[in-house]
Amino acid sequence: MRNVIILYGLIFLAACTGRQEHARQTFLLKGNLAFDKDQLEQALHYYNEAIGADSTFKVAYYNKALTLVKMDKPYEAIQTYNDLLQVDPNYAMGLYNRANLYIDVNQYFSALEDLNELDEVWKDSAHLYFTKGLVNTKLKRYEEAIKEFNHSIELGENNALALVNLGNIYYYLNDYDSAQLYLEKGLRADNTQANAFNTKGLIALKTNNFDAAFDNFNKALKIEPRNAWFLNNKGYAFLQVNQLDSAEYMINSSLKIDPYNAWVYRNKGLLEVKKDNLPKAMEMLERAYKMDKTIDNIVLDLATTYKMAGKIEKACELLKETENLPESVLTFKQANCL
């Protein structure tokens, strides 16, 4: 969860300020005290009371949204930012925080709309361009993401994170030399960037340098031992060297932490293929395919498994419905389905 800083309104308790001002500031103060004590339900109650006293009280909306984020209620927090922005459409931190919540719930176009609203007022903010880089990466708009991350670096903040994210993009673009360059720059700026080690491990796997892959995954996991992606990637590395027990342990550990990652089901499917459990392999690979059709080689892995199980018609049907087949899949199709 992102760090949150609640806001404190100016408290005027003199009689001349009026009953409404007294009520809203009193409820705000009580809400902030409860928030500081991690009494989140109580804080939420007081912020609602403050809003009830004054429906235009922007600070109360803002702090209520932060409370809902801390309570892991992103959609309710988004609605609260909606209410705040009805009161003040130009409330910059409201737009920025709502954009980050949209990222958290995978509503990337909505996030980009909010961030674009900040272009003029935050034109010198590295954080703005860094966040726009993240969104464009999620949307696979890699050239735009590269531009945004470079802009963030030029402004002198988030350098390590931006450099690592640039490395990740070049990895996605299969430009491994550029990826390594930026990842190393990121690690020189901050050697605790676990994601940099993870991507270096993935690059090592691409070149069958398994010692380097394990070394980098271990470094990533030393920093973030419960990162589901890192565990899954190390599991995949064990698969590549046929250490199936270790692969299964890592993949299952990843699945327990994050059961919504399509890649872990891909890896479980590949594991079951190696264990010659084809029904389970098909189940896992089909699940991965339904969750994310862009996973590396997922179509070929699934089609090949269908063929191994004697279901060549099913493999050909899968290839028939899939567009823009890579060369390896076209070769399979020509050999088995024409």
FENHU-V656356 format. One record per run of one state. SS is the DSSP state (H for helix, E for strand, - for the rest). FROM is the first residue (numbers start at 1). TO is the last residue. If there is no record, write none. Layout:
SS,FROM,TO
SS,FROM,TO
This chain:
-,1,14
H,15,17
-,18,18
H,19,36
-,37,39
H,40,53
-,54,57
H,58,70
-,71,73
H,74,87
-,88,91
H,92,104
-,105,107
H,108,117
-,118,125
H,126,138
-,139,141
H,142,154
-,155,158
H,159,172
-,173,175
H,176,189
-,190,193
H,194,206
-,207,209
H,210,223
-,224,227
H,228,240
-,241,243
H,244,257
-,258,261
H,262,274
-,275,277
H,278,291
-,292,297
H,298,308
-,309,311
H,312,321
-,322,326
H,327,336
-,337,338
